Amino acid sequence: MLYIRSLGHYINRDFMKSMNDVCQCLVDAPGFWQGWYLRRTLLNRTETDALLGALFFYAANAAVPAIMKARSLRET
């Protein structure tokens, strides 16, 4: 559900809500994260925004270790 909602926000050019949904997806189900598939889906839908889409999801991929570290620190 978060994947679909994030995709909808991205297509509507509401990048902050889209990033929040992606981060929530990472927190709730880190095993679900398939950044390359999500990125490819978005780039197919928004070919003119390919660079922006790539930068957006490279940033999301960079955020994964920080989110996982914060989550593990909270659990200890």
N, CA, C and O atoms as CSV, one atom per row, in Angstrom:
chain,resi,resn,atom,element,x,y,z
A,1,MET,N,N,0.818,-1.191,0.000
A,1,MET,CA,C,0.000,0.000,0.000
A,1,MET,C,C,0.871,1.268,0.000
A,1,MET,O,O,0.603,2.214,-0.741
A,2,LEU,N,N,1.902,1.273,0.829
A,2,LEU,CA,C,2.788,2.440,0.858
A,2,LEU,C,C,3.494,2.636,-0.475
A,2,LEU,O,O,3.733,3.765,-0.904
A,3,TYR,N,N,3.826,1.521,-1.126
A,3,TYR,CA,C,4.483,1.593,-2.437
A,3,TYR,C,C,3.591,2.329,-3.430
A,3,TYR,O,O,4.046,3.220,-4.147
A,4,ILE,N,N,2.312,1.945,-3.462
A,4,ILE,CA,C,1.364,2.562,-4.400
A,4,ILE,C,C,1.153,4.033,-4.042
A,4,ILE,O,O,1.110,4.896,-4.919
A,5,ARG,N,N,1.024,4.304,-2.751
A,5,ARG,CA,C,0.810,5.688,-2.324
A,5,ARG,C,C,2.024,6.554,-2.656
A,5,ARG,O,O,1.882,7.692,-3.105
A,6,SER,N,N,3.216,6.003,-2.431
A,6,SER,CA,C,4.442,6.735,-2.759
A,6,SER,C,C,4.516,7.023,-4.253
A,6,SER,O,O,4.869,8.130,-4.662
A,7,LEU,N,N,4.187,6.036,-5.055
A,7,LEU,CA,C,4.191,6.210,-6.503
A,7,LEU,C,C,3.198,7.291,-6.926
A,7,LEU,O,O,3.501,8.105,-7.799
A,8,GLY,N,N,2.016,7.302,-6.312
A,8,GLY,CA,C,1.018,8.327,-6.622
A,8,GLY,C,C,1.497,9.723,-6.271
A,8,GLY,O,O,1.309,10.662,-7.044
A,9,HIS,N,N,2.120,9.862,-5.096
A,9,HIS,CA,C,2.658,11.168,-4.706
A,9,HIS,C,C,3.749,11.607,-5.670
A,9,HIS,O,O,3.830,12.781,-6.030
A,10,TYR,N,N,4.587,10.667,-6.086
A,10,TYR,CA,C,5.680,11.020,-6.993
A,10,TYR,C,C,5.140,11.494,-8.338
A,10,TYR,O,O,5.601,12.500,-8.876
A,11,ILE,N,N,4.176,10.777,-8.874
A,11,ILE,CA,C,3.598,11.146,-10.167
A,11,ILE,C,C,2.917,12.513,-10.078
A,11,ILE,O,O,2.927,13.281,-11.040
A,12,ASN,N,N,2.324,12.811,-8.913
A,12,ASN,CA,C,1.696,14.121,-8.702
A,12,ASN,C,C,2.706,15.194,-8.326
A,12,ASN,O,O,2.329,16.325,-8.016
A,13,ARG,N,N,4.000,14.841,-8.352
A,13,ARG,CA,C,5.103,15.762,-8.101
A,13,ARG,C,C,5.127,16.283,-6.665
A,13,ARG,O,O,5.627,17.379,-6.407
A,14,ASP,N,N,4.588,15.498,-5.733
A,14,ASP,CA,C,4.676,15.828,-4.313
A,14,ASP,C,C,5.796,14.967,-3.730
A,14,ASP,O,O,5.553,13.932,-3.111
A,15,PHE,N,N,7.031,15.426,-3.946
A,15,PHE,CA,C,8.199,14.604,-3.663
A,15,PHE,C,C,8.419,14.371,-2.174
A,15,PHE,O,O,8.921,13.315,-1.788
A,16,MET,N,N,8.057,15.328,-1.332
A,16,MET,CA,C,8.262,15.146,0.107
A,16,MET,C,C,7.362,14.038,0.653
A,16,MET,O,O,7.820,13.205,1.436
A,17,LYS,N,N,6.093,14.017,0.252
A,17,LYS,CA,C,5.196,12.953,0.707
A,17,LYS,C,C,5.646,11.607,0.158
A,17,LYS,O,O,5.560,10.589,0.845
A,18,SER,N,N,6.124,11.604,-1.074
A,18,SER,CA,C,6.610,10.367,-1.669
A,18,SER,C,C,7.805,9.833,-0.889
A,18,SER,O,O,7.870,8.638,-0.600
A,19,MET,N,N,8.754,10.706,-0.544
A,19,MET,CA,C,9.922,10.287,0.224
A,19,MET,C,C,9.513,9.799,1.608
A,19,MET,O,O,10.070,8.818,2.103
A,20,ASN,N,N,8.551,10.465,2.240
A,20,ASN,CA,C,8.078,10.019,3.550
A,20,ASN,C,C,7.487,8.619,3.470
A,20,ASN,O,O,7.729,7.795,4.352
A,21,ASP,N,N,6.712,8.339,2.419
A,21,ASP,CA,C,6.133,7.003,2.256
A,21,ASP,C,C,7.207,5.956,2.013
A,21,ASP,O,O,7.120,4.848,2.542
A,22,VAL,N,N,8.222,6.292,1.217
A,22,VAL,CA,C,9.318,5.352,0.972
A,22,VAL,C,C,10.051,5.061,2.276
A,22,VAL,O,O,10.366,3.907,2.567
A,23,CYS,N,N,10.323,6.092,3.058
A,23,CYS,CA,C,11.014,5.892,4.337
A,23,CYS,C,C,10.164,5.068,5.294
A,23,CYS,O,O,10.692,4.225,6.019
A,24,GLN,N,N,8.861,5.300,5.306
A,24,GLN,CA,C,7.975,4.503,6.160
A,24,GLN,C,C,7.980,3.047,5.720
A,24,GLN,O,O,7.944,2.139,6.550
A,25,CYS,N,N,8.024,2.832,4.427
A,25,CYS,CA,C,8.103,1.469,3.896
A,25,CYS,C,C,9.397,0.801,4.357
A,25,CYS,O,O,9.394,-0.381,4.702
A,26,LEU,N,N,10.487,1.540,4.363
A,26,LEU,CA,C,11.771,0.999,4.818
A,26,LEU,C,C,11.731,0.642,6.293
A,26,LEU,O,O,12.308,-0.364,6.706
A,27,VAL,N,N,11.057,1.454,7.085
A,27,VAL,CA,C,10.970,1.200,8.522
A,27,VAL,C,C,10.075,-0.004,8.791
A,27,VAL,O,O,10.428,-0.870,9.592
A,28,ASP,N,N,8.916,-0.069,8.129
A,28,ASP,CA,C,7.948,-1.132,8.386
A,28,ASP,C,C,8.381,-2.475,7.831
A,28,ASP,O,O,8.168,-3.507,8.468
A,29,ALA,N,N,8.980,-2.475,6.661
A,29,ALA,CA,C,9.324,-3.742,6.005
A,29,ALA,C,C,10.619,-3.598,5.224
A,29,ALA,O,O,10.587,-3.494,3.997
A,30,PRO,N,N,11.765,-3.591,5.914
A,30,PRO,CA,C,13.025,-3.396,5.188
A,30,PRO,C,C,13.295,-4.489,4.161
A,30,PRO,O,O,13.974,-4.240,3.165
A,31,GLY,N,N,12.779,-5.689,4.383
A,31,GLY,CA,C,12.968,-6.759,3.418
A,31,GLY,C,C,12.195,-6.533,2.130
A,31,GLY,O,O,12.514,-7.124,1.098
A,32,PHE,N,N,11.188,-5.688,2.186
A,32,PHE,CA,C,10.358,-5.396,1.017
A,32,PHE,C,C,11.080,-4.480,0.043
A,32,PHE,O,O,10.789,-4.481,-1.153
A,33,TRP,N,N,12.018,-3.699,0.556
A,33,TRP,CA,C,12.632,-2.643,-0.249
A,33,TRP,C,C,13.273,-3.203,-1.499
A,33,TRP,O,O,14.199,-4.011,-1.430
A,34,GLN,N,N,12.782,-2.775,-2.625
A,34,GLN,CA,C,13.347,-3.147,-3.920
A,34,GLN,C,C,13.518,-1.856,-4.708
A,34,GLN,O,O,12.780,-1.594,-5.658
A,35,GLY,N,N,14.490,-1.061,-4.311
A,35,GLY,CA,C,14.651,0.273,-4.882
A,35,GLY,C,C,14.782,0.289,-6.386
A,35,GLY,O,O,14.244,1.177,-7.047
A,36,TRP,N,N,15.495,-0.687,-6.941
A,36,TRP,CA,C,15.679,-0.678,-8.391
A,36,TRP,C,C,14.372,-0.930,-9.118
A,36,TRP,O,O,14.130,-0.332,-10.166
A,37,TYR,N,N,13.513,-1.813,-8.581
A,37,TYR,CA,C,12.224,-2.061,-9.228
A,37,TYR,C,C,11.326,-0.835,-9.122
A,37,TYR,O,O,10.655,-0.464,-10.085
A,38,LEU,N,N,11.317,-0.211,-7.952
A,38,LEU,CA,C,10.514,0.995,-7.771
A,38,LEU,C,C,11.019,2.108,-8.681
A,38,LEU,O,O,10.228,2.805,-9.316
A,39,ARG,N,N,12.344,2.273,-8.741
A,39,ARG,CA,C,12.936,3.298,-9.601
A,39,ARG,C,C,12.592,3.040,-11.064
A,39,ARG,O,O,12.228,3.965,-11.790
A,40,ARG,N,N,12.706,1.784,-11.499
A,40,ARG,CA,C,12.405,1.455,-12.893
A,40,ARG,C,C,10.935,1.734,-13.204
A,40,ARG,O,O,10.618,2.246,-14.278
A,41,THR,N,N,10.041,1.403,-12.281
A,41,THR,CA,C,8.619,1.675,-12.483
A,41,THR,C,C,8.377,3.167,-12.653
A,41,THR,O,O,7.649,3.590,-13.552
A,42,LEU,N,N,8.992,3.959,-11.783
A,42,LEU,CA,C,8.798,5.404,-11.868
A,42,LEU,C,C,9.392,5.980,-13.136
A,42,LEU,O,O,8.793,6.856,-13.760
A,43,LEU,N,N,10.560,5.499,-13.525
A,43,LEU,CA,C,11.190,6.040,-14.727
A,43,LEU,C,C,10.403,5.676,-15.976
A,43,LEU,O,O,10.380,6.450,-16.933
A,44,ASN,N,N,9.760,4.522,-15.988
A,44,ASN,CA,C,8.919,4.169,-17.126
A,44,ASN,C,C,7.707,5.090,-17.213
A,44,ASN,O,O,7.246,5.415,-18.308
A,45,ARG,N,N,7.188,5.511,-16.052
A,45,ARG,CA,C,6.017,6.388,-16.039
A,45,ARG,C,C,6.381,7.842,-16.300
A,45,ARG,O,O,5.556,8.601,-16.809
A,46,THR,N,N,7.589,8.239,-15.963
A,46,THR,CA,C,7.974,9.649,-16.062
A,46,THR,C,C,9.318,9.764,-16.759
A,46,THR,O,O,10.309,10.156,-16.143
A,47,GLU,N,N,9.355,9.426,-18.026
A,47,GLU,CA,C,10.619,9.417,-18.765
A,47,GLU,C,C,11.279,10.791,-18.803
A,47,GLU,O,O,12.506,10.881,-18.803
A,48,THR,N,N,10.500,11.845,-18.833
A,48,THR,CA,C,11.099,13.179,-18.896
A,48,THR,C,C,11.758,13.574,-17.583
A,48,THR,O,O,12.623,14.450,-17.564
A,49,ASP,N,N,11.366,12.944,-16.496
A,49,ASP,CA,C,11.939,13.247,-15.187
A,49,ASP,C,C,12.924,12.170,-14.754
A,49,ASP,O,O,13.075,11.911,-13.560
A,50,ALA,N,N,13.588,11.548,-15.704
A,50,ALA,CA,C,14.466,10.421,-15.384
A,50,ALA,C,C,15.580,10.814,-14.423
A,50,ALA,O,O,15.870,10.073,-13.484
A,51,LEU,N,N,16.191,11.936,-14.636
A,51,LEU,CA,C,17.287,12.344,-13.754
A,51,LEU,C,C,16.776,12.604,-12.343
A,51,LEU,O,O,17.389,12.172,-11.366
A,52,LEU,N,N,15.657,13.308,-12.237
A,52,LEU,CA,C,15.089,13.586,-10.926
A,52,LEU,C,C,14.696,12.290,-10.222
A,52,LEU,O,O,14.950,12.128,-9.028
A,53,GLY,N,N,14.084,11.378,-10.952
A,53,GLY,CA,C,13.706,10.094,-10.368
A,53,GLY,C,C,14.910,9.319,-9.878
A,53,GLY,O,O,14.880,8.729,-8.798
A,54,ALA,N,N,15.967,9.318,-10.667
A,54,ALA,CA,C,17.181,8.604,-10.270
A,54,ALA,C,C,17.784,9.223,-9.017
A,54,ALA,O,O,18.166,8.503,-8.094
A,55,LEU,N,N,17.874,10.543,-8.973
A,55,LEU,CA,C,18.425,11.209,-7.794
A,55,LEU,C,C,17.581,10.954,-6.553
A,55,LEU,O,O,18.111,10.753,-5.461
A,56,PHE,N,N,16.272,10.963,-6.728
A,56,PHE,CA,C,15.350,10.729,-5.621
A,56,PHE,C,C,15.588,9.361,-4.996
A,56,PHE,O,O,15.676,9.239,-3.774
A,57,PHE,N,N,15.693,8.333,-5.830
A,57,PHE,CA,C,15.827,6.995,-5.276
A,57,PHE,C,C,17.257,6.633,-4.908
A,57,PHE,O,O,17.465,5.733,-4.095
A,58,TYR,N,N,18.236,7.298,-5.475
A,58,TYR,CA,C,19.597,7.134,-4.956
A,58,TYR,C,C,19.665,7.716,-3.552
A,58,TYR,O,O,20.330,7.158,-2.680
A,59,ALA,N,N,18.982,8.832,-3.330
A,59,ALA,CA,C,18.936,9.420,-1.984
A,59,ALA,C,C,18.221,8.477,-1.020
A,59,ALA,O,O,18.638,8.326,0.128
A,60,ALA,N,N,17.143,7.843,-1.486
A,60,ALA,CA,C,16.435,6.885,-0.632
A,60,ALA,C,C,17.332,5.704,-0.296
A,60,ALA,O,O,17.327,5.226,0.839
A,61,ASN,N,N,18.099,5.228,-1.265
A,61,ASN,CA,C,19.020,4.120,-1.002
A,61,ASN,C,C,20.098,4.527,-0.007
A,61,ASN,O,O,20.543,3.701,0.790
A,62,ALA,N,N,20.518,5.767,-0.041
A,62,ALA,CA,C,21.521,6.241,0.913
A,62,ALA,C,C,20.932,6.357,2.314
A,62,ALA,O,O,21.658,6.259,3.303
A,63,ALA,N,N,19.625,6.565,2.401
A,63,ALA,CA,C,18.977,6.719,3.703
A,63,ALA,C,C,18.749,5.392,4.413
A,63,ALA,O,O,18.553,5.375,5.629
A,64,VAL,N,N,18.768,4.282,3.685
A,64,VAL,CA,C,18.481,2.973,4.279
A,64,VAL,C,C,19.394,2.668,5.463
A,64,VAL,O,O,18.879,2.326,6.528
A,65,PRO,N,N,20.719,2.772,5.341
A,65,PRO,CA,C,21.565,2.450,6.496
A,65,PRO,C,C,21.277,3.331,7.711
A,65,PRO,O,O,21.304,2.850,8.844
A,66,ALA,N,N,21.004,4.601,7.485
A,66,ALA,CA,C,20.714,5.500,8.604
A,66,ALA,C,C,19.416,5.111,9.303
A,66,ALA,O,O,19.336,5.134,10.532
A,67,ILE,N,N,18.411,4.757,8.529
A,67,ILE,CA,C,17.130,4.355,9.111
A,67,ILE,C,C,17.287,3.058,9.891
A,67,ILE,O,O,16.767,2.930,10.999
A,68,MET,N,N,18.000,2.101,9.318
A,68,MET,CA,C,18.193,0.821,9.995
A,68,MET,C,C,19.007,0.998,11.277
A,68,MET,O,O,18.720,0.345,12.280
A,69,LYS,N,N,20.005,1.861,11.260
A,69,LYS,CA,C,20.820,2.106,12.450
A,69,LYS,C,C,19.973,2.756,13.542
A,69,LYS,O,O,20.044,2.359,14.705
A,70,ALA,N,N,19.174,3.753,13.168
A,70,ALA,CA,C,18.309,4.417,14.143
A,70,ALA,C,C,17.306,3.437,14.728
A,70,ALA,O,O,17.012,3.484,15.922
A,71,ARG,N,N,16.788,2.563,13.906
A,71,ARG,CA,C,15.824,1.572,14.379
A,71,ARG,C,C,16.482,0.605,15.353
A,71,ARG,O,O,15.897,0.273,16.384
A,72,SER,N,N,17.686,0.150,15.042
A,72,SER,CA,C,18.366,-0.787,15.938
A,72,SER,C,C,18.748,-0.110,17.252
A,72,SER,O,O,18.713,-0.750,18.302
A,73,LEU,N,N,19.112,1.170,17.212
A,73,LEU,CA,C,19.430,1.892,18.448
A,73,LEU,C,C,18.193,2.066,19.322
A,73,LEU,O,O,18.283,2.005,20.549
A,74,ARG,N,N,17.047,2.282,18.698
A,74,ARG,CA,C,15.797,2.410,19.449
A,74,ARG,C,C,15.409,1.112,20.131
A,74,ARG,O,O,14.860,1.128,21.233
A,75,GLU,N,N,15.692,-0.019,19.483
A,75,GLU,CA,C,15.304,-1.324,20.016
A,75,GLU,C,C,16.195,-1.780,21.165
A,75,GLU,O,O,15.797,-2.645,21.945
A,76,THR,N,N,17.392,-1.212,21.281
A,76,THR,CA,C,18.292,-1.654,22.355
A,76,THR,C,C,18.071,-0.916,23.635
A,76,THR,O,O,18.753,-1.179,24.625
